[in-house]
Amino acid sequence: MAHAPNLETAFSTFAHVHELNSRGASVYLHRSGEHWVFGYGIYEPRAEAHDQIYALVMAMAVNCVRSLTRGAVKPVEALLPFRAPNDAKLYMALLGGSVRFGQPEAGIVLPRSALDAPVHGARQAEFKRLLAGVAAQMPVPEKVWSEHVKHAIRPLILRGEPTTTNMATVLGVNVRTLARHLEREGTTFHALLESIRYSMARERLSITDLTVGDIADALDYAHQSSFTHAFGRWSGKTPRDWRSAARQT
């Protein structure tokens, strides 16, 4: 990242390399209104301490921006997907002032112009050498296409675009090719989408105070009833009953 030509390339490259070395969370850069979000999302169902992980990763992201641009770029705000603590002053001090809790995603918000900010001290030749070296050393997952989908699906859900067509476009293949790859790995795009949605739903029910309707919207369900029905199929409980049981454990 320290040798990328600009902030956008630094974050995009990190997201690509992160996919090669992670099996439980995804990093992504996507547009949100007039701004861009460098986001992070956990999808491993057995992961614990989500709130602590998210806070740590967002602090690291803010520090990366400061370091790479030598303080020239500051995030507009930080988004944290868990309920606000009793004292949020420490979070605000570490993350740069403006922090919003209970959000649909974890991320730092940047103006589009910030992505063009140059990385001070970057050397293009060194960037290419390091990128090639890292990619060559990273292990290739057994189910590579399933992992590709898991890493790329979260921003599509957040943008309301979780379709096979859009996923195929992101991965640079056509729909039939993607379907064949996933079939060889014993799954489908719909099955992976359902799995990620279930993980995101449980996370939001357990660490936020978002309403069931807001969670349904965040997961791109047209109606709250559709989400409630799907969640019942996944867990055997309504979202409200699941949340109540989770808070008692």
Secondary structure, 3 states (H helix, E strand, C coil): CCCCCEHHHHHHHHHHHHHHCCCCEEEEEEEECCEEEEEEEECCCCCCCHHHHHHHHHHHHHHHHHHHHCCCCCCCEEEECCCCCCCCHHHHHHHCCCEEECCCCEEEEEEHHHHHCECCCCCHHHHHHHHHHHHHHCCCCCCHHHHHHHHHHHHHHHCCCCCHHHHHHHHCCCHHHHHHHHHHCCCCHHHHHHHHHHHHHHHHHHHCCCCHHHHHHHCCCCCHHHHHHHHHHHHCCCHHHHHHHHHHC
